[in-house]
Amino acid sequence: MPQIMCPNCGMTINLENRKRIDFNLIVGAAKKQPRTFTELLQITKLSRKTLSLRLKEMRESGTLVKREGKYKLNGAAEFEDNRRLVVKAFPRVFNERRMRTAMMLIAFLLCSSVSGYVLAMFLVPSQHENPGPVIMGSFTAALEVNNVKELYAWQVVITFDSSELKVVETTPGGFLGAEFPFFMNATDISEDILLLGGTILNGDIPRSGSGRLANIVFGYYTDEYAEARIVLKQEGFETYLLDSNSSLISDGNLKLTMIGN
């Protein structure tokens, strides 16, 4: 079966466990209340084609039923304990002090069926909750590295005032790594923290030079907002650049700049 393995954390992704992760995200989203296709699309972040295929399989297996245009769980669906799967899939993370806390948290958020609902709470506002402040506009910031040598993996902690700014979207910058599992982000570890990280693809050589690590779209609630900034350490999370030996790279220059509205 075709598969890829993250060279830094050891997690193997193939068609079977990728499908399991997708199923768990859908179950987590539909666990508390029935969901429309559009809601599931927003919560799981799957493509339309993939979500349609997963929903079809889950209906055929009896895990989900569709009534009045909404998908709901059909009794107790049994899924593998994903916390045990995360521990098994990330053996090297436990031995890396700098990466253990952040990567385990991100992996748990992405893989846990319970976290599917937690993520839903951030992505789809409850009808019974206060909608909060209105976003007036948005801008894009670029996270870039300059004159780095043999960059293999990275993690960056960005702080911002959540009463003034909101993280709307994060995407890979292209210099190192692509989509999950080689690019990860977490916005719900703390109210005012965005944690980003990435690694190169298996078999690729470390990158040297300058380039963009990530693009971040911020929404703002007021015109007079304080700019987001990179910090070295915040609430147990650290900013660092690593080479292929998991050694710190001290001569990499990180910066966060606005590139457009």
N, C-alpha and C positions, 0 to 999 in steps of 0.2 A: 504494500500500500504506500503511495507517495507520502512523504512526510518531510518536515523541516524541523530543525532543532535550534533553539536560541543558544549561541555559543557561550554566552555569559552566564545564563541562569540554568541551562540544561533542560528547559521545557521542550518536549516534543509535541508538535502539532501535526496531526494527520486528519484525513477526512472523517474518521470515526469520532475522535475526541473533539474536533471542531464542531461536528454535528451535536455532540452531547452538550457542549457549552451553549450552542444556540438554543437547544431545547430547554436548558435550565433558565436562560434569560427569559424565554417566553413564559415558562411556568411561573417564574418569579413575578413577572408583570401581571399575570392573570390570577395570581394567588388570592388576592383580596377582593377583587371585583372583576366582572366581565370587561373585556377590552375590545374596541373596534380594531380593524386592520391598521388604520392610521395611527392610533395610539400605540399599538405594538411596534409599528415602524419607528416611531419617535423614541420609544423606550429602549428597544433592543439595538437600534442603530444598524440593523441588518439591511441589505439591499432588498428591493421589492421582490425580485425573483427568488432570492434565498428564503425570505420570510414566507412567501407563498408555498414553496416546496416543503418547508418545515411544518407549516400549519396543516398542509394536506396529509403529511405523514402522521402527525399527532392526532388528527381526526380519524384517520384510518385505523390507528392503533387503539383508539378509544380514550386517549389521554385528554383530548379537548372535544368539546361540542360547540356548535355554532347555532345560536338562537337570536333571532331578531337583529342580525347583523353584528353580533358580538360573540367573542370567543370566551369560553369559561372552562374551568377544570371539571372533568367528569369523574368525581370521586377522588380518592387518594392516589396520586401518581407517585410511583417509586423511582427515585433517581439516586445515583451514586452520591455518597457523602463527599462533596467537592472540597471540603477543607482537608480531607485525607488526600485527595487527588493533588491539591496544591502542594502539600508537604512532599509528596512523592515526586512531583514534577520539577521542584526547585531545590534539588539537593545542594547545589553550590551556593545558593543564596544564604543558607544557614551558616556557612563558613566565611561569608564576607560581611564583616561588621558594618561597613558603610552601606551595603545594599540590602541587608536582611530586612529591616523594618519597612522600608519604602516599597520594595518589590513584593513582599508578602502581602502588604496591604492592598496594593494595586491589583495583584493577582486575585485576591479574595473578592474584591469588588467586581472584577470582571467575570469570575468563574462561578461564584456562589449563586444558587437559585434564590437564596434569601436576599442577596444584594441586588438581584434584579428589581425587587420591589423598592429597595432603598434608592437605587438609581432613578426609579420611576418617580419617587417623591421629589427629586430635583428637576426632572425633565418635564413632568406633567403636573402642574399645580392642581391641588385638590379643589373641588367645587366648594368645599366648606371652609377653605382657608382664605385669609386676607390676601388678595393678589399682590400686595406690596407696591413699592414704587414703580413708576413707569419708565422704561428705557427711552431716553430722548434721542439717542443716536449711537453709533458705534465707530470704532477705529481698529486697525490692525497693527499689531506690534510684531517685530521680527526678533527672534532670539538667535544671535549669531556668535560664532567663535572665530578668532583671528590668530593666524600664525601658530597653529597648534601642530604638534608632532605626534604621529602615530596614535591618533584618537581611536579608541575601541568601544568605549561605553561612556555614558554621561548621565548626570542627574542634576537638575537645577531647581532651586526653590525660589519662587517668585511671590512676593507679598503685595497686597493691594488693599485698599479700603473698601470693604464689601457694601458699605452704605453709599458709596459713590460709584463703584464699578462692579460689573458682573462678567465672568468668563462665559462667552457665548459659544466659542468653538476653538479647538486646537487641532492643527494639522502638522504633519512632518514637514521639515524644511528641505529635505532632499540630500543634505550633506552626509548624514549618517543614518542608515536604517529607513524603513518604510512604514507600513501599517503594523498593527498588532500582530505578533507579539514583540516586534522590534521597535515599536514606538508606543509609549504608554503615558497616560496622564491621569491625574486625580485632583478633583476640585473640592471634594467633600471631606477631606481629612481635617480641615480646620476652616473656620469662617473666612479668613483673610489670606489663605495660602493656595497657590497653584503649584503642584508638584509635577514636573515633566522628566522623562527619561527615555533613553534609547540605546541601541547597540547595533553593530553592523550585522549583516547577514552571514550565515554560516559559510565559511570558506573564503570570504572576502578579506582583503588585507586592510589593516588600520589606515585611517585617513589622515593626511597631513595637509596643512594649508589653511585656507579660510573658507567659511561657508555658513549657510543657514541651518540651524538645528530644528527650529519650529516656527510656525506662524500662530499667533494668538489673536483672536477677535474678542475685544472687550466692548461691552455695552456700558454706557454711562447714564447715570440718573441726574447729573447736574453738569453744567458747563465748567464749573470750577472744581474739577476733580484733581486729586493728587495722583501723580504718575505711579504705575506699578514699577517695582524695582527688584533686582536680583539680590538675594541675601546669602551669606555663606552658611548660616545655620539658623534654624527656627523650629522650635518645639520638637527637637529631636531629629529633624530632617536636615541633611547637608547638601550643599552644592559641591560637585566635584567632576573632574574629567579623569578617565582611567585609560591606561594603555592595555595591551593584550596580556600583560602579567598582573593585571589588577593593581598596578602601582599608580599613585597620583601623578598627574601631569601638572606641573606648577607653572609652566610658561604659556598656558592657553589663556587668551583674553576674551572673556565673555561680555556681551553687551546686549541690551534690550532697547530697541529703537522703534518709534512709530513710523510706519511706511505708507499709511494712507487711511482715509476715512471710509 
